[in-house]
Amino acid sequence: VVGADDGFSPEEIADDRAIAARLAAQRPFWRPGTAFGYHALGVGALAGEVVFRATGRTLQELYEERVRAPHGLDFHLGLPEELEGRFRSVLPMDPTPEQQALLASLPTGPHTLGAIAFNRNAAEPTVLEALPNSRLVRAKGQASAGGVASARGLARMYAAAVTGIEGGEPLLKADTVAAFGQIQSAGHDLVARAHKVFAVGFQATSEAWYPCLGAGSIGHSGAGGSQAFADPRSGLTYGYTRRRFAFPGGPAPENERLVRAVHDAALAVG
């Protein structure tokens, strides 16, 4: 499953449980185990539904109680009203004429897997850069696209999980981190129509984007150009955000230079 055949409404796309309920009854788009594709707006809802059925509480509630609040993370799944003043709206991509021509040469029809995964097949098609600008999405903290964070908040979240912060123990055991970093899918992504490498719930960051990182690095990029990850072998965690969507989508190209620089600096200090 990558998305709803007839799309999600704006109200549904902000609500993880509404997405999960719609996806639960849907036939998969390919035989399980034969292929893979990027679940752009659905993976957080599906993971959250597993959490809810196991605990009776939402992913957002448990994240706030067990992860964000105890570690003082500047990363919210459900942005409180009193912090709205710190939010800065996301800006659309501003491609050059040459970049725009390239984008126009790769049209995506409304019934393709890519359009379904990104909810562009709905009666009101989802515009990715508009999602975080919706107060409803920010308030509900939709797990795939509704998180609000600073770059420091992203890096600190991975540090809390993998290395521990301020002398505290990490949230995850070393063997759990290693399991998360084990590659599960590598090859042609049917949604992205490109070569992709995924670990367990994360992108395999060293294989997918930054080969300078150690094997087993885990993280994820954002559609608007952001990037965050943890490299357990070096102890490096990284967060980067930007307001304007980067061409052509996914992690902004400047991350390649920045990741190499901070990686080299971390190794030199170590």
Disulfide bonds with the S-S distance in Angstrom:
none
